[in-house]
Amino acid sequence: MMPPALTLDRLTAATIPQLRLDAAGQLVYAGEVPLNTPSLRPLPLAAIAHLKAVVYWLHDYQPDGTTNHLEQARGYLEAFHHLCELSAWNLAYSLLHVPIRPLATTHPPLPLHQQLEIWGYYQELSESLRSLLGNLDPDAECFCLIRLGRLLGLRGCLDQGVAYAQQAIELATQHHNLIAKTQAHLELLDLYTDSEQYSRSRQQGEVALALAQELQHLPLQAQIFTKLAAQMVAFQPEHSELHKALIYAHTGLDLAKELGDRSLECELLGNLGGIYYRLGKSTKAIHYYQQQLELAREINHLRKQWAALTNWSTECYLKKQFTQARLLIEAAFSIAQQMQDIYCETFIWSNLVAIGIGVADCRHFKPYLLQSLTRAHQT
């Protein structure tokens, strides 16, 4: 009888003595299999040390009791790196999908990779995914490539993001993984939107929607309606296009609520705010930005909080409500610093200058310029 591959739920201090390496050098749980089976080798001392470290970081380590996001993520990230040192790639990959719940919240837990993105740890997550490439099965490899494309897009590295998404499409096509192929086209929609390539982004959205409808995959359809609505807003379309975007956004919002996807619901509320902003309906736009901010705070999604505050501030600025605009943009700046996102910080600085000009006093905003320049120099 061949011993089963080791899984995270079986990795405890008590089971380490029962672990062995198989002929391929992979960790297995010997269990009832005789430990002297010829095809099994005992673990070297270095491997045992790494496994003990994984157990410590996953089971014994306790954050300091604060709501500091990095402290909450630290145990998982440390365990991940020890698993990579062991070449336990499948275990490391499965760790990224372990559900975690942020401290001091009652919200449903989210997979570690999703929670890291929400907290703004793009670099840490990108490095973890890169370390897995070339060591996983095709489906898992597609997942890593798609996530890397997304993360690089969020960090402003659009060309690199496109390259990863295209690799994912090629790999998914080779292995007939239609879901991964759809997700990769969806990421390309985002990346081309961010690089202002309207026709390419629209084309990717239409391909993704056709695939999702062929699969009858409602969560993917909800995501695609969300992205298509945002894409239509991004390129200053005619009113006829905006009304089509409204249909997409409301369709996506209904699906997101039906599916219980609060993160997607939050994004769609922001999209609706953007559409009404383009239509010149400021009161409705602010209404949706306020809803987005409230929900983003509930789910502790920093980037969506930043987006809601920034867009709401813009509406206040256009209404010449400069004091309110300043308070909102300062709150957004604080979140950008918390995420350590230089793109968000720099974007906010331009808004702060505009507000300063509006009130004929830029002196109040000088510290923000100095902080942004320092951050840019360090990046």
TAQUI-V44787 format. One record per pair of residues at least 12 apart in sequence whose ideal C-beta (glycine too) atoms are under 8 Angstrom apart, sorted by sequence separation. I is the first residue (numbers start at 1). J is the second residue. D is the distance in whole Angstrom. If there is no record, write none. Layout:
i=I j=J d=D
i=I j=J d=D
//
This chain:
i=18 j=30 d=5
i=28 j=40 d=7
i=63 j=75 d=7
i=80 j=92 d=5
i=83 j=95 d=7
i=99 j=111 d=6
i=100 j=112 d=6
i=113 j=125 d=6
i=132 j=144 d=5
i=133 j=145 d=7
i=149 j=161 d=4
i=152 j=164 d=7
i=168 j=180 d=6
i=169 j=181 d=6
i=172 j=184 d=6
i=188 j=200 d=8
i=189 j=201 d=5
i=192 j=204 d=6
i=208 j=220 d=8
i=209 j=221 d=7
i=212 j=224 d=6
i=232 j=244 d=7
i=233 j=245 d=6
i=252 j=264 d=7
i=253 j=265 d=6
i=256 j=268 d=6
i=273 j=285 d=5
i=276 j=288 d=7
i=292 j=304 d=6
i=293 j=305 d=6
i=296 j=308 d=6
i=313 j=325 d=5
i=316 j=328 d=6
i=332 j=344 d=8
i=333 j=345 d=7
i=336 j=348 d=6
i=353 j=365 d=7
i=6 j=19 d=6
i=18 j=31 d=6
i=61 j=74 d=7
i=98 j=111 d=7
i=99 j=112 d=8
i=102 j=115 d=7
i=148 j=161 d=8
i=149 j=162 d=7
i=168 j=181 d=8
i=188 j=201 d=8
i=189 j=202 d=8
i=232 j=245 d=4
i=273 j=286 d=7
i=313 j=326 d=8
i=352 j=365 d=4
i=15 j=29 d=7
i=61 j=75 d=4
i=97 j=111 d=5
i=98 j=112 d=5
i=149 j=163 d=8
i=273 j=287 d=8
i=20 j=35 d=7
i=80 j=95 d=5
i=96 j=111 d=7
i=97 j=112 d=7
i=100 j=115 d=6
i=129 j=144 d=5
i=133 j=148 d=8
i=149 j=164 d=4
i=168 j=183 d=8
i=169 j=184 d=5
i=189 j=204 d=4
i=209 j=224 d=5
i=253 j=268 d=4
i=273 j=288 d=4
i=292 j=307 d=7
i=293 j=308 d=4
i=313 j=328 d=4
i=333 j=348 d=5
i=23 j=39 d=5
i=27 j=43 d=8
i=79 j=95 d=6
i=80 j=96 d=7
i=96 j=112 d=5
i=97 j=113 d=7
i=113 j=129 d=8
i=148 j=164 d=4
i=149 j=165 d=4
i=168 j=184 d=4
i=169 j=185 d=7
i=188 j=204 d=4
i=189 j=205 d=4
i=208 j=224 d=5
i=209 j=225 d=8
i=229 j=245 d=5
i=232 j=248 d=7
i=252 j=268 d=5
i=253 j=269 d=7
i=272 j=288 d=4
i=273 j=289 d=4
i=292 j=308 d=4
i=293 j=309 d=6
i=312 j=328 d=5
i=313 j=329 d=4
i=332 j=348 d=6
i=349 j=365 d=8
i=352 j=368 d=5
i=353 j=369 d=8
i=3 j=20 d=7
i=18 j=35 d=7
i=20 j=37 d=8
i=22 j=39 d=6
i=57 j=74 d=8
i=58 j=75 d=6
i=61 j=78 d=8
i=95 j=112 d=7
i=96 j=113 d=4
i=228 j=245 d=7
i=229 j=246 d=8
i=352 j=369 d=8
i=22 j=40 d=6
i=57 j=75 d=4
i=58 j=76 d=7
i=129 j=147 d=6
i=130 j=148 d=7
i=146 j=164 d=7
i=166 j=184 d=8
i=186 j=204 d=7
i=270 j=288 d=7
i=290 j=308 d=8
i=310 j=328 d=8
i=3 j=22 d=7
i=10 j=29 d=5
i=21 j=40 d=7
i=22 j=41 d=8
i=57 j=76 d=7
i=76 j=95 d=6
i=129 j=148 d=5
i=145 j=164 d=5
i=146 j=165 d=7
i=149 j=168 d=7
i=165 j=184 d=5
i=168 j=187 d=8
i=169 j=188 d=8
i=185 j=204 d=5
i=186 j=205 d=8
i=189 j=208 d=6
i=205 j=224 d=6
i=208 j=227 d=8
i=209 j=228 d=7
i=229 j=248 d=4
i=249 j=268 d=6
i=252 j=271 d=8
i=253 j=272 d=7
i=269 j=288 d=5
i=270 j=289 d=7
i=273 j=292 d=6
i=289 j=308 d=5
i=293 j=312 d=7
i=309 j=328 d=5
i=310 j=329 d=7
i=313 j=332 d=7
i=329 j=348 d=6
i=333 j=352 d=7
i=349 j=368 d=6
i=2 j=22 d=8
i=20 j=40 d=4
i=21 j=41 d=5
i=27 j=47 d=8
i=145 j=165 d=7
i=165 j=185 d=8
i=185 j=205 d=8
i=228 j=248 d=5
i=229 j=249 d=4
i=269 j=289 d=8
i=309 j=329 d=7
i=348 j=368 d=8
i=349 j=369 d=6
i=5 j=26 d=6
i=6 j=27 d=4
i=20 j=41 d=6
i=21 j=42 d=8
i=57 j=78 d=4
i=58 j=79 d=5
i=5 j=27 d=7
i=6 j=28 d=6
i=7 j=29 d=8
i=20 j=42 d=6
i=21 j=43 d=6
i=57 j=79 d=4
i=76 j=98 d=7
i=125 j=147 d=7
i=126 j=148 d=6
i=129 j=151 d=7
i=145 j=167 d=5
i=146 j=168 d=5
i=165 j=187 d=4
i=166 j=188 d=7
i=185 j=207 d=5
i=186 j=208 d=5
i=205 j=227 d=6
i=226 j=248 d=8
i=249 j=271 d=5
i=250 j=272 d=8
i=269 j=291 d=5
i=270 j=292 d=5
i=289 j=311 d=5
i=290 j=312 d=7
i=309 j=331 d=5
i=310 j=332 d=5
i=329 j=351 d=5
i=330 j=352 d=8
i=5 j=28 d=6
i=6 j=29 d=5
i=20 j=43 d=7
i=145 j=168 d=4
i=165 j=188 d=5
i=185 j=208 d=4
i=205 j=228 d=5
i=225 j=248 d=5
i=226 j=249 d=7
i=229 j=252 d=7
i=249 j=272 d=5
i=269 j=292 d=4
i=289 j=312 d=4
i=309 j=332 d=4
i=329 j=352 d=6
i=349 j=372 d=5
i=4 j=28 d=7
i=5 j=29 d=8
i=19 j=43 d=6
i=76 j=100 d=7
i=225 j=249 d=7
i=3 j=28 d=4
i=4 j=29 d=6
i=53 j=78 d=7
i=54 j=79 d=5
i=57 j=82 d=7
i=126 j=151 d=5
i=183 j=208 d=8
i=3 j=29 d=6
i=21 j=47 d=8
i=53 j=79 d=7
i=125 j=151 d=6
i=126 j=152 d=7
i=142 j=168 d=5
i=145 j=171 d=7
i=161 j=187 d=7
i=162 j=188 d=7
i=165 j=191 d=6
i=182 j=208 d=5
i=185 j=211 d=7
i=202 j=228 d=8
i=205 j=231 d=6
i=225 j=251 d=5
i=226 j=252 d=4
i=245 j=271 d=8
i=246 j=272 d=8
i=249 j=275 d=6
i=266 j=292 d=6
i=269 j=295 d=7
i=285 j=311 d=8
i=286 j=312 d=6
i=289 j=315 d=7
i=306 j=332 d=5
i=309 j=335 d=7
i=326 j=352 d=8
i=329 j=355 d=7
i=345 j=371 d=7
i=346 j=372 d=6
i=3 j=30 d=5
i=4 j=31 d=7
i=225 j=252 d=3
i=305 j=332 d=8
i=345 j=372 d=5
i=3 j=31 d=6
i=54 j=82 d=5
i=72 j=100 d=7
i=224 j=252 d=8
i=53 j=82 d=5
i=54 j=83 d=6
i=122 j=151 d=5
i=126 j=155 d=8
i=142 j=171 d=5
i=162 j=191 d=5
i=182 j=211 d=4
i=202 j=231 d=7
i=223 j=252 d=8
i=246 j=275 d=6
i=266 j=295 d=5
i=286 j=315 d=5
i=306 j=335 d=5
i=326 j=355 d=5
i=3 j=33 d=5
i=72 j=102 d=6
i=141 j=171 d=6
i=142 j=172 d=5
i=161 j=191 d=5
i=162 j=192 d=8
i=181 j=211 d=6
i=182 j=212 d=5
i=201 j=231 d=5
i=222 j=252 d=5
i=225 j=255 d=7
i=226 j=256 d=8
i=245 j=275 d=5
i=265 j=295 d=7
i=266 j=296 d=5
i=285 j=315 d=6
i=305 j=335 d=5
i=306 j=336 d=6
i=325 j=355 d=5
i=342 j=372 d=8
i=345 j=375 d=6
i=346 j=376 d=7
i=1 j=32 d=8
i=2 j=33 d=8
i=51 j=82 d=8
i=72 j=103 d=6
i=1 j=33 d=6
i=16 j=48 d=6
i=19 j=51 d=7
i=50 j=82 d=5
i=96 j=128 d=7
i=122 j=154 d=6
i=123 j=155 d=8
i=50 j=83 d=8
i=69 j=102 d=7
i=96 j=129 d=8
i=117 j=150 d=8
i=122 j=155 d=5
i=138 j=171 d=6
i=142 j=175 d=8
i=158 j=191 d=6
i=162 j=195 d=8
i=178 j=211 d=6
i=182 j=215 d=7
i=198 j=231 d=8
i=222 j=255 d=4
i=242 j=275 d=6
i=262 j=295 d=6
i=266 j=299 d=7
i=282 j=315 d=5
i=302 j=335 d=5
i=306 j=339 d=7
i=322 j=355 d=6
i=325 j=358 d=8
i=326 j=359 d=8
i=342 j=375 d=5
i=3 j=37 d=8
i=113 j=147 d=7
i=117 j=151 d=7
i=138 j=172 d=8
i=146 j=180 d=7
i=153 j=187 d=7
i=186 j=220 d=7
i=193 j=227 d=8
i=221 j=255 d=6
i=222 j=256 d=5
i=270 j=304 d=7
i=277 j=311 d=7
i=317 j=351 d=7
i=337 j=371 d=7
i=342 j=376 d=6
i=16 j=51 d=5
i=50 j=85 d=5
i=51 j=86 d=7
i=67 j=102 d=7
i=142 j=177 d=6
i=149 j=184 d=7
i=182 j=217 d=7
i=189 j=224 d=8
i=266 j=301 d=6
i=273 j=308 d=8
i=306 j=341 d=8
i=333 j=368 d=6
i=340 j=375 d=8
i=16 j=52 d=7
i=50 j=86 d=5
i=67 j=103 d=5
i=76 j=112 d=5
i=92 j=128 d=8
i=138 j=174 d=7
i=139 j=175 d=7
i=158 j=194 d=6
i=178 j=214 d=7
i=179 j=215 d=7
i=219 j=255 d=8
i=242 j=278 d=5
i=262 j=298 d=8
i=263 j=299 d=6
i=282 j=318 d=7
i=302 j=338 d=6
i=303 j=339 d=7
i=322 j=358 d=5
i=323 j=359 d=8
i=3 j=40 d=7
i=66 j=103 d=8
i=67 j=104 d=5
i=117 j=154 d=8
i=138 j=175 d=4
i=143 j=180 d=7
i=146 j=183 d=5
i=150 j=187 d=5
i=153 j=190 d=6
i=158 j=195 d=5
i=178 j=215 d=6
i=183 j=220 d=7
i=186 j=223 d=6
i=190 j=227 d=6
i=193 j=230 d=7
i=198 j=235 d=5
i=218 j=255 d=6
i=222 j=259 d=6
i=230 j=267 d=8
i=242 j=279 d=6
i=262 j=299 d=5
i=267 j=304 d=7
i=270 j=307 d=6
i=274 j=311 d=7
i=277 j=314 d=8
i=282 j=319 d=7
i=302 j=339 d=5
i=310 j=347 d=7
i=314 j=351 d=7
i=317 j=354 d=7
i=322 j=359 d=5
i=342 j=379 d=5
i=65 j=103 d=8
i=139 j=177 d=6
i=142 j=180 d=4
i=146 j=184 d=5
i=149 j=187 d=5
i=153 j=191 d=5
i=179 j=217 d=7
i=182 j=220 d=6
i=186 j=224 d=6
i=189 j=227 d=5
i=193 j=231 d=5
i=196 j=234 d=8
i=226 j=264 d=6
i=233 j=271 d=7
i=263 j=301 d=6
i=266 j=304 d=5
i=270 j=308 d=6
i=273 j=311 d=6
i=277 j=315 d=7
i=303 j=341 d=8
i=306 j=344 d=6
i=310 j=348 d=7
i=313 j=351 d=6
i=317 j=355 d=6
i=320 j=358 d=7
i=326 j=364 d=8
i=337 j=375 d=8
i=13 j=52 d=7
i=16 j=55 d=7
i=47 j=86 d=6
i=73 j=112 d=8
i=92 j=131 d=8
i=93 j=132 d=6
i=138 j=177 d=7
i=145 j=184 d=7
i=149 j=188 d=8
i=189 j=228 d=8
i=196 j=235 d=7
i=222 j=261 d=7
i=229 j=268 d=7
i=273 j=312 d=8
i=11 j=51 d=7
i=63 j=103 d=7
i=92 j=132 d=6
i=150 j=190 d=7
i=218 j=258 d=8
i=219 j=259 d=6
i=239 j=279 d=7
i=139 j=180 d=7
i=142 j=183 d=8
i=146 j=187 d=6
i=153 j=194 d=6
i=179 j=220 d=7
i=186 j=227 d=6
i=193 j=234 d=5
i=218 j=259 d=7
i=223 j=264 d=6
i=226 j=267 d=6
i=230 j=271 d=5
i=233 j=274 d=4
i=237 j=278 d=8
i=263 j=304 d=8
i=270 j=311 d=7
i=303 j=344 d=8
i=310 j=351 d=7
i=317 j=358 d=7
i=13 j=55 d=5
i=73 j=115 d=7
i=142 j=184 d=7
i=149 j=191 d=7
i=189 j=231 d=6
i=219 j=261 d=7
i=222 j=264 d=6
i=226 j=268 d=5
i=229 j=271 d=5
i=233 j=275 d=6
i=236 j=278 d=7
i=313 j=355 d=8
i=11 j=54 d=6
i=12 j=55 d=6
i=73 j=116 d=6
i=89 j=132 d=6
i=93 j=136 d=6
i=229 j=272 d=8
i=232 j=275 d=8
i=11 j=55 d=6
i=230 j=274 d=7
i=226 j=271 d=6
i=233 j=278 d=6
i=13 j=59 d=8
i=73 j=119 d=7
i=89 j=135 d=4
i=90 j=136 d=7
i=229 j=275 d=7
i=11 j=58 d=8
i=12 j=59 d=7
i=77 j=124 d=6
i=84 j=131 d=5
i=89 j=136 d=6
i=93 j=140 d=5
i=73 j=121 d=7
i=80 j=128 d=6
i=84 j=132 d=8
i=87 j=135 d=8
i=8 j=58 d=8
i=69 j=119 d=4
i=90 j=140 d=8
i=70 j=121 d=8
i=73 j=124 d=8
i=77 j=128 d=7
i=93 j=144 d=8
i=69 j=121 d=8
i=27 j=86 d=7
i=27 j=88 d=6
i=25 j=87 d=7
i=26 j=88 d=8
i=27 j=91 d=7
i=11 j=91 d=8
i=6 j=88 d=7
i=8 j=91 d=6
i=7 j=91 d=8
i=5 j=90 d=7
i=6 j=91 d=7
i=8 j=94 d=6
i=7 j=94 d=7
i=8 j=95 d=6
i=8 j=98 d=7
i=118 j=263 d=7
i=114 j=263 d=8
i=154 j=303 d=8
i=107 j=262 d=8
i=118 j=299 d=7
i=119 j=300 d=8
i=118 j=300 d=7
i=120 j=302 d=5
i=118 j=301 d=5
i=119 j=302 d=6
i=120 j=303 d=6
i=118 j=302 d=7
i=118 j=303 d=7
i=156 j=343 d=5
i=155 j=343 d=7
i=107 j=298 d=7
i=107 j=299 d=6
i=107 j=300 d=7
i=105 j=300 d=6
i=102 j=300 d=6
i=120 j=338 d=7
i=120 j=339 d=3
i=122 j=341 d=8
i=119 j=339 d=8
i=120 j=340 d=7
i=120 j=341 d=6
//
